[in-house]
């Protein structure tokens, strides 16, 4: 697969970008980047899938010269992902979940993908395929005047019927519009968009191939779960614009950080309504206590990092982001000789409803977080976006859910048989976390064998 431009993390480091491309299957597999027969076959399957999607986009997404204003007379078939219809209150993380669903639905339906997201082209430019709704005058006119089914898939409100969505995607209409915030693996509905229903036959692959063929990588999250290659679709679609690269450069320093911490306390900056759900559960901690616990966790993880990530005698660096300016100030004043903390000076913003004014800033924040080997995140789709942009895709990367750490810590306090493990020195002992969480939660199988402390 030949890219039109560089990867999302090319400006961060060529090696990181190359590892991501290999992990996602964009580059042809070689004996050097495969570790066995199954791995080689999976790499070959992924590479063929992306190549086939490029050919599909060329075939179905050619310039819409045959469109006549007000009609649907097109040579190709299109799936248009929109964010300006029914996306009230949805943040950038949720909308990217929906966008990834649109990628796999386009594969399933044999449709070219068009993304109609105001302001997106200011932050992101096409990489392997041209998804722009403004690619040429004919496409702009066609998008403005198209008529066809509109389907939405939300994890709230009235239930949707996956079979009806899939019927329209496979149907004869040249244009189908789609929006939502659900990933294909989300089984909130018995009639949902289950991966085993999404055949890849339209890509010319074997009749029994489905999106479920991507369900082969066990992520490095805690607790660990089988998941699609979340994030690969975004690396396939996008390169950063010059503006986005500049914003990221302001956040990151030449001295690479090994870890990142993201804490969400609520959508404070929306104002006049918005998201007031409790974000971090009440574990008897005030904001200062939460920030301290998160940074203590980072310091302990630093001591367990492999030599290739953190060479001996080098300081461990952590990048800290939050939607709370108070939390960021606390992190700036946090003192620990084992850990150097960098907090960006940029003001926290929220891109709910896909608002273009803060989209660039939010993407830069997510990408800066995601460019690290390991990440600690709190509950929310924004944290998830940061996790699967980088740490859960490139080899050996890992992610820790902060709420899970607090649950284990609370569990220890209730276990009189393990009094030594109650103190904060064991807060983020990887082996201890693995023992108390899901039995399959293990960093070792992701390529990281934590060092003994």
Secondary structure, DSSP 8 states (H G I E B T S, - for coil): ---SS--TTTTT-HHHHHHHHHHHT-S---GGG--SHHHHHHHHHHHHHHHHHHHHHHHHSS--TT--TT----SS-EEEEESSSS-TT--HHHHHHHHHHHHHHHHHHT-EEEEE-TTHHHHEEESSS--BTTSSHHHHHHHHH----EEEE-SSSS---HHHHHHHHHSS-SEEEEEES--TT--SSTTS--GGG-B-GGGT--TT-BGGGGTTEE-S-SS--EE--TTHHHHHHEEE-HHHHHHHHHH--SS--SEEEEE----TTT-SS---S--S--SS--HHHHHHHHHHHHHHHHHHS-TTTS-TTS-EEEEEEES-HHHHHHHHT---TTEEEEE--S-----GGG-HHHHHHHHHHHHHHHTSSEEEE-SSHHHHHHHHHTTTTSTT-EEEEHHHHHHHHHHHHT-GGGGGGSSGGGTT-HHHHHHHS-TT--SGGGT------
